[in-house]
Each structure stands twice: as structure tokens, then as C-alpha cells.
Amino acid sequence: MKINIELDCSPEEFKELFIPSDKQTEFTTEFYNAMQKSFVKQYLDMGKNFMNQFEEKAK
């Protein structure tokens, strides 16, 4: 199978679409940091809930 795609855009538009810019890098970094923070919070919350089960049973 062969697929041909023709793009009608200026060099600046092509650059914005396919070459990471500072804004894209900044967005990716912020997104990664937010996801990491969220995963850590979820993991810690799961651990607390798990431990609370044993504390309640021990009472």
C-alpha cells in the first residue's frame, strides 16, 4: 500500500506543525509534571486507604 499526502503550507506553518517549538516543549514539560504529581498522589492515597483497612480491623 502506498499513501501520498500533499501539504499546502508555508515553511513557517510546516515548522509549527512538525518541529517542536519552545511552547510545545513547555507544554509537554508542564503536562508531564502534572501527570507525575497526579500519579504520586493517587499512589499515596491508595497506600493510605490500604493501611486504613488494617487499622480499622485491628480496633
Secondary structure, DSSP 8 states (H G I E B T S, - for coil): ----------HHHHHHHHS--HHHHHHHHHHHHHHHHHHHHHHHHHHHHHHHHHHHHH-
